[in-house]
Structures are given as C-alpha cells and as structure tokens.
Amino acid sequence: MADIKQTLFAEFPPITTEEWEAKINADLKGKDYERALVWRTQEGFNVRPYYRQENLKELNYLDSLPGEFPFVRGNKKTNNDWFVRQNIFVQDFAEANKKALNVLGKGVTSLGFLFSECGSVTKESLAVLLKDICLEAAEVNLVCSCDNSNCAQIFADYISEGDWDNDKVVASVSIDPIGTMVLQGKLDTDAVASLKTNIEKAKAVKNLRTIAVHGKFFANSGSSIAQELAFSLAQGAEYLTLLTEAGISIDDAARAIKFNMGISNNYFMEIAKLRTARLLWSKIVEAYGPECKCSAKLIAHSETNRYNKTVYDPYVNMLRTQTEAMSAVLGGAHSVTVLPFNAIYEETTEFSERIARNQQALLKEESHLDKIADPSAGSYYIENLTASLADEAWKLFLAVQDKGGFIAAFKEGFIQSEIKAMAAQRDKNIALRRENLLGTNQFPNFTEKITAQFDGSLFEAVDLTVEGAEVETLKPYRGAQAFEALRYTTDMYSKDNKRPLAFMLTIGNLTFRKARAQFSCNFFAVAGFTVIDNNGFATAEEGVAAAKAAGADIVVVCSSDDEYAEIVPAVAEQLNDEILVVAGAPACQAELEAKGITNFIHVKSNILEELKSYQNKLGI
C-alpha cells in the first residue's frame, strides 16, 4: 500500500535565498539587479522578481481564517460566491421590469436599476419595476442620481411590506452626496443630513445598505490603485464620522455603507486591492469601537473600468473585462458588473449584454472560482502585494485625515491634484507606449476604418460640473481618447481624400530592416495611415521608384544604423514632396539632421505627438 504521508521531492535539497540570489546575479552577467528585475509600480513601491515563504513572516493578518476579522481573506468562510450583476437604465418601469425578468433567467443574480430622475420613484412605480421579482432570490440595487431623494425610504417600506423574509433580502440604494460633490462640485448638505433618516428607516431590513462610496470615480479619472483605495476609504471614514456625530451607532453606520470599486487591467494588483480594502476598512471601523467586529466587513461591488476601454478594435474590450472580472472575483468581490464591450460608444445590444453575462458564467460554471474561500491565499506574491499596497494606501489615507478628512481635503484641492498628477503620468506612459492599449496605441488593426459619425464628446473627458460649483471636480476619461481622436481624424479626412500612405523602404541588413519595418508599420497604422511593407530593395533607387509608383506620402527607410549614413542621403536626393522618415535613432543622426533629414521614429518617441505632427504635415 502506498505511503500516503510520503514527502514529495524529498530528494531535492532545499535552496536558500542566498543561493538563488547568487545564481540570478551570475545569469545577469553584470547587469544591475534592481534595474533589470525590480518593478516600480504606479502605487509607489517596488516589486521583487520573486518571493519566498520567509517574506510572509511579518504579515500577522495571515493568522486569521476566511470570514474572520480583519477579513483580508474574504467575508465568507466556506466559499467565494458572488452576485452576477447587470445594470438596467430605467426609462419605462414596465419595460425595465420585463428586461429584468428576462436576464434573471440567464445567469444574472443581481440587478442594478439606474434612474436619471429619482422623483419618478414612488411606491407604486417601484411595484411595477419589481413585479414578480423575488427579493430573496436576487439582489436589487437602486442607483439614484438625486442624493436627497427618498428612494431609500420607499424601497425599505416596499421590502418590509412584501411577502418574504426580510433577513434574506440583500439590497442597496446608492446615495452618495460626497461622490456627487466629486463630480459636480457642490455638496448638498440636506442630502448628508438625510442619510441618518435613511439608515433609521432601513434598519427593518437587515441587509439593505443605503450609502455608496464610489471608488470607481477615482479609477476612471486616472488614479492609481493606491489612490483609489486611500480616497475611497477616506470617503467612507468621512461618512462614519458624520453619521456617528449625528447619533447613529458605529455598527449601524458601517453596515449602511457599500463600496463601488473599479477594476483595472492590473491583474494581481486588483486581487490585492480588494484584500487590502477589507483589511484597512476593518481597522478603520474598529477604531470607532463597534459592538460587533462583524460590522467591519467591507462590502464591495466591482465594475470593470471605462478608463482602459477602446472604440477601435472594440472586441479587445472582452479580453480586458474577462481578466478584470477574474481578478475581482479572486479578490473576493461581493458582486461584479462586466460592462458590455460596446458600452462606451453606443447603446448596448442584446448580443453585447449576453457576452458580458456569459463572461461571469464562465468563471463560475467552468472555472469554479465560487467554490473556494480565499483562492489566492498563501501566494507569496499576492500576499506581499497586499501588504505593500496597504502601506502605501494607508500613508495617503492618513495624509487626507491630516487635512481634516475627505471633504476638507477635496475642498483644498489635494485629492484632485494627486489624481491629476497620476493621470498626467499615465497619459505620458500611454503616449510613449510604456502602458499599452492593445489595438489603439500598439498593434492596431490595419484594416479597421470607422465611418460612423461620433459626437466629439466621445473623445473628451466627462465634465459634470454644475453651475456655481464650489470646488474643482474630477472628470472621468479614457486613456485611449487622444489616440482615438487622432485616428478618427484620419478616418474622417479619408472619406473625401486619399488615405495617407506610409511606404517601408526596406534595404540592407535583413534582421534590422525587418524589425524596423514591423515597428514602423505599427507606428503609422496607429494613426489610421495605410502602410505597405516590403521584402527589401537592392538599391535606394529601386526603393524610391517603388515608393513613388505606390503613391507614397511618407517613405520610411528601414535598415541598420551602420548603413543609414550612406543610404538615407541617397534616398533623400530622389524624393520630391514625400516625407522622409528614418526608423531608429542611429549614431549618425546629427550628421543626417545637418543635411536636412529631421524625421526619426524609435521606441522612445512620443508616438502621439509624432503622429499629430505628421497629420499636420499632410494637411489632415
């Protein structure tokens, strides 16, 4: 009979960290270890190339089990199940009800009803909206744009009078006056005051949360993950302070709050984000002295960010949202909304909504990610990311508290300046292709052309600032917008004119010319230019003749640095109105510039600014 206690791999001797480091340094052959292998995150801390069990020694929260304070390992003890949420815009209550009943039979377990006018929500209209929906079987969330509305009280009454067990109803009403100030610039003090009334009214329904903290506002304005965390927690703490000062117990105040977080494409960091959020929120609530530590559970709804979604090559958005949803699930999200791939540029369709639902169905029914509590537990990498992220977010959280809390810090402009600085750095990284948006600033679809007329606002930040705003607002935007506007300009120009043509004059060294031609084709295709690659020309004369025959507007010389000093001037002499471009940054660049050859493209180019300049030169 086999020995079931046999130790695996016992024949392999243990390897110490020192031995690993010695081997790594030997393989680096003199390269700087820190520069070559250590990653500096946007959040402000370094990530090592590997971690070992010894790196977990200082992480004391690992002593807790899933479902136990400080809840870093999740709120559930035996599984990781989550609500699959789909949002429905409510214009006609009966039609919204019809759609809700339809999607509830297709894998959705949570409904988000979005109202543009909350005054229309009455007990009667709510009865129409929720007709035949069992509130014990599906989570219902009302998202109201009017923070001083009585939606929460109406909903609480509706639930209390219903024929179901109130304790089994899980629901929320999204009232967030501070979040409204963030986007609109005014704080409605009446709305803040009404939060107490809402909480008292909703106490009859154990799992009805009436206050929202929208961390996704920060994420979609270009913040880092640490900033989204810190400012969301600071906003939550502000609500706790306001409510406890108004006479609400800390337990009731904490249980009324629901966090709405974004999900970025930073896969492992997003897993760590939700674990960190639960850890820090539990500590914040604990400081207020709750009667039960269970009040310190952070409930997080996660929604895929709009920030990194694109209009061009939009099906790539499905790939983005799939990994994003997976990271939120592994991080322990209470519920997840996957935005349909076309949500940013048109009204969603039955097809796109079905795909979005099925993306979560895959994670449940095929990957079984709902079956195991804290599936990322014990990962040296994720545990250390969690700890590092907690340190950075906590520093920023304390900086906000030092300024008097979230409202005071926002009125001072501190929060806006922090996010704007990060957004500017991310914009620069996208322009330099250090942060890739597949299909937009890197590897575009060469044949894609948009002919539809889009409102110019599609390529601009969303400004919801109201008249008489008292503070600077955050303006959510997408990182791809500048590139999309660039390419869309080419597409619109080409409806009545010849599409610009960039011709690759490949010559000389085979390896260099192929690599640089591929780079250059991608470079100019980002702007929607037609590109023609070539196998190679024997002489400059042959290449120029082929370029002219093709009707080239731009001729890109692709060769090796050593050959440019001779080839490029020979090409330049034969061109007329065509724009000459050199692929690379050769040592002879200064010599070539002295001869009037000034266009060079390479990996350090600001591709956005460069392509704008070529559009200008071509009169686009």
Sequence and secondary structure as in RCSB ss.txt:
>XXXX:A:sequence
MADIKQTLFAEFPPITTEEWEAKINADLKGKDYERALVWRTQEGFNVRPYYRQENLKELNYLDSLPGEFPFVRGN
KKTNNDWFVRQNIFVQDFAEANKKALNVLGKGVTSLGFLFSECGSVTKESLAVLLKDICLEAAEVNLVCSCDNSN
CAQIFADYISEGDWDNDKVVASVSIDPIGTMVLQGKLDTDAVASLKTNIEKAKAVKNLRTIAVHGKFFANSGSSI
AQELAFSLAQGAEYLTLLTEAGISIDDAARAIKFNMGISNNYFMEIAKLRTARLLWSKIVEAYGPECKCSAKLIA
HSETNRYNKTVYDPYVNMLRTQTEAMSAVLGGAHSVTVLPFNAIYEETTEFSERIARNQQALLKEESHLDKIADP
SAGSYYIENLTASLADEAWKLFLAVQDKGGFIAAFKEGFIQSEIKAMAAQRDKNIALRRENLLGTNQFPNFTEKI
TAQFDGSLFEAVDLTVEGAEVETLKPYRGAQAFEALRYTTDMYSKDNKRPLAFMLTIGNLTFRKARAQFSCNFFA
VAGFTVIDNNGFATAEEGVAAAKAAGADIVVVCSSDDEYAEIVPAVAEQLNDEILVVAGAPACQAELEAKGITNF
IHVKSNILEELKSYQNKLGI
>XXXX:A:secstr
   TT  TTTTS    HHHHHHHHHHHHTT  HHHHH EE TTS EE S   GGGGTT GGGGS TTSTT TT S
 SS    EEEEEEEESSHHHHHHHHHHHHTTT  EEEEEES GGG  HHHHHHHTTT  TTTSEEEEEES TTSS
HHHHHHHHHHTSSS GGG EEEEEE HHHHHHHHS   HHHHHHHHHHHHHHTTSTEEEEEEEETHHHHTTT  H
HHHHHHHHHHHHHHHHHHHHTT  HHHHHHTEEEEEEE S HHHHHHHHHHHHHHHHHHHHHT  S GGGG   E
EEEE STT  SSSTTHHHHHHHHHHHHHHHHT SEEE   TTTTTS   HHHHHHHHHHHHIIIIIT TTSSSST
TTT HHHHHHHHHHHHHHHHHHHHHHHTTSHHHHHHHTHHHHHHHHHHHHHHHHHHTTSS  BTTTBS  TT   
 S   GGGGS      TT SS       TTHHHHHHHHHHHHHTTTS   EEEEEEBS HHHHHHHHHHHHHHHH
TTT EEE  S BSSHHHHHHHHHHHT SEEEEE  HHHHHHHHHHHHHH SSSEEEEES  TTHHHHHHTT   E
E TTS HHHHHHHHHHHTT 
